[in-house]
Amino acid sequence: MRFFIVDAFTDRAFAGNSAGVVLLDEPADETWMQAVAAEMKHAETAFFVRKTKSLRWFTPAVEVALCGHATLAVTHVLGGAQTYATKSGELRAHAENGWVEMDFPADPPQPTGDDLSGILPGVEIEYTGRGVENLFAVVKDAETVRTLEPDLGKLKHTWTGRLLVTAPGDKTDYVSRFFAPGVGIDEDPVTGSAHCILSPYWSARLGKTDLIGEQASERGGIVRTRQDGDRVHLAGQAITVLSGELHV
């Protein structure tokens, strides 16, 4: 079984978000896939079955329903146009000229008024909402996002334990960070699926469909988004840093 380590949403190695990619000829047992993901220790490991075109994603702790950066990584490895069968429905992606564009379902946040003051102490929060799986908060500026120090212990025990924080950008249209201790990831470097929330929110707020977002983690990354009705087209670059074979 071939495996790859790919840095996604970046044009240089050791930046962006690193993902494991495992190519399978036949479907594999869930317990085995979870064990491989735990061994890989990346935020996500993607398992692609050639025969069925199915794609699944696992963190070191749990399976998730949708992952952008690992889908980008798989498409970067496979090349060309791909259609995946996933738990989030049919997903399409296309690799061309060093870029991968993915067609994902939009996840516009619904306002909730959640009290996040304990998770983001001392931070002025302008808006709170929820996507399908994530808490969502808007703060006043990019510097606030960059300097956030959330209480991850409190976040871990709220709903799904995942929080996306965003603000108007200082170098791009918007800036964000994503914290997910509820699924074993204190902070995700660059999160494709989070932009399914960010794109409809910022497209509506800024009045334009084509945006550039910066995820301001330590590794950091850039995601281009294009809002198209109830779909979001995400685009990014990727670099393969390692490949080999699994022997178990």
Phi, psi and omega in degrees: 000124180279142173226156182221151168245122186234131171271119187253154182061041177204157175252012178218152181292153176067029173221184181063211183241122183277135180227146169272146177229123178241126180259123184244145174277330181226157176303148183244161179293139182300319181298319178295315180298320178295322178294320178296316179299321177295323178291321179295321178066018173271163181305320177218145168237127181261139179240115182248126179260116184300319187295317185256352183063023180276149183224129178227155185230136179229132166280177174298345185245324188213164170275143177242158186277340183203135176215122182282310188292327178286330173293318175301316181298315179299315182294323175300319180291315184284323183077165175068200180269134181227145172236123186249141170266120185224174177290347176258018180095190181284129178241139179244144178212157184213127178256126181201135175054040176082001179240151172240126174249135183238144180252107185241158174288137176290150181226065184298134182291143175257128182298137183230333184072023177305139177274105181253013184297329179286331180277326179241070186297134177076006182260133176281115184255123184272332186202141172230145179202188178219141166265199181297320184233353190237140163290151187222130180223139176248129178243178196285325185207170184296323181298322176299317178298315184296329186258009181302141172227076184292154174279096186291331177297317178290320180298321184303330186257017176251123175047244180269359179072029182229135183222128175252124180242136185216163178201165173304143183279158173258340177237341181230184181294323179207163179231151182210164167218153185227125182242131185217057178296339179295340177241022174086015181234107181300309174218128179273132185298309177214126191240104181300313184296331177298333180284350170289338172271314185297318183299306180295325180295306185286329176298317178293317183290321184267348177072032176211154187268330183260120186226160172236125180245144175249127170263115195265049173279181179299318177280321174070162178185164181241134178233127172268136179232148174226115181281128182223082183064238180266018177239152175236128175263115181257138179226140177200171177255172181203157179225128172279124181252345183200143172214156181183203182232141171273139184246008182231000000 
